Amino acid sequence: IQKEWCFYGKATGRGRESECNILKIEKVRKSNSLSQRGLAEKLQLMGIDMDKNVITRIETQKRYVTDIEIRAIAKLFQVSYQYLLDEEESTK
């Protein structure tokens, strides 16, 4: 079973509000001077089916991110899975 994560606070999913973990994908992408399109291309090379529009929806809290996608992003940017999910550090 894949877990799903979203960007900030709460997101609507399957007709009900659900708590979401805070992710740092946009922050780590920008700190590596990578565009949304560039991130999508690198993820595609890793076998993750994403395009620029998917990255945009993730960063604007309109799409959930699966655990597989988070792991691939963590591997790409050489950060830990936990770093991307760390709520306390994200809100400081």
C-alpha positions in Angstrom: 0.0 0.0 0.0 1.4 3.4 -1.0 1.1 6.2 1.5 0.1 9.7 0.3 1.5 13.0 1.5 0.7 16.5 0.7 2.4 19.9 1.1 1.1 22.0 4.0 -1.4 21.4 6.7 -4.6 19.8 5.5 -5.8 18.8 2.1 -9.1 17.5 0.9 -9.0 13.9 -0.2 -11.7 11.3 -1.1 -14.4 13.6 0.1 -13.1 14.3 3.5 -10.4 16.4 5.1 -7.2 14.5 6.0 -4.1 15.5 7.9 -1.1 15.7 5.7 2.6 15.8 6.3 4.6 18.8 5.3 7.0 18.3 2.5 10.1 20.3 1.4 10.1 19.4 -2.2 9.9 23.0 -3.5 12.5 24.2 -1.1 15.0 21.5 -1.9 14.3 21.8 -5.7 15.0 25.6 -5.6 18.1 25.2 -3.4 19.5 23.0 -6.1 18.6 25.5 -8.9 16.3 23.1 -10.6 13.2 24.0 -12.5 9.9 22.0 -12.1 10.5 20.7 -15.7 14.1 19.8 -14.8 12.9 17.9 -11.7 10.3 16.1 -13.7 12.9 15.0 -16.3 15.3 13.7 -13.7 12.5 11.7 -12.0 11.4 10.3 -15.3 15.0 9.0 -15.9 14.6 7.3 -12.5 11.4 5.6 -13.6 9.0 7.9 -11.8 6.2 9.0 -14.2 5.9 12.8 -13.5 5.8 15.8 -15.7 6.1 19.5 -15.0 2.3 19.8 -14.4 2.5 17.1 -11.7 5.3 19.0 -9.9 3.2 22.2 -10.1 0.2 20.4 -8.6 2.3 19.0 -5.8 3.9 22.3 -5.0 0.5 24.1 -5.0 -1.1 21.4 -2.7 -3.4 20.1 -5.4 -1.9 16.6 -5.6 -0.8 14.0 -3.1 2.7 12.6 -3.3 3.2 8.8 -2.8 5.9 7.3 -0.6 7.6 6.0 -3.7 7.8 9.5 -5.2 9.1 10.9 -2.0 11.8 8.3 -1.8 12.9 9.0 -5.4 13.0 12.8 -4.7 15.1 12.2 -1.6 17.5 9.9 -3.5 17.8 12.5 -6.3 18.6 15.4 -4.0 20.7 13.2 -1.6 18.6 14.0 1.4 16.9 11.6 3.8 13.3 10.6 3.4 12.8 12.0 6.9 14.2 15.4 5.9 11.4 15.8 3.3 8.8 14.9 5.9 10.1 16.7 9.0 7.2 18.9 10.1 9.0 20.8 12.9 12.0 21.8 10.7 9.6 22.9 7.9 7.6 25.2 10.1 10.5 27.1 11.7 
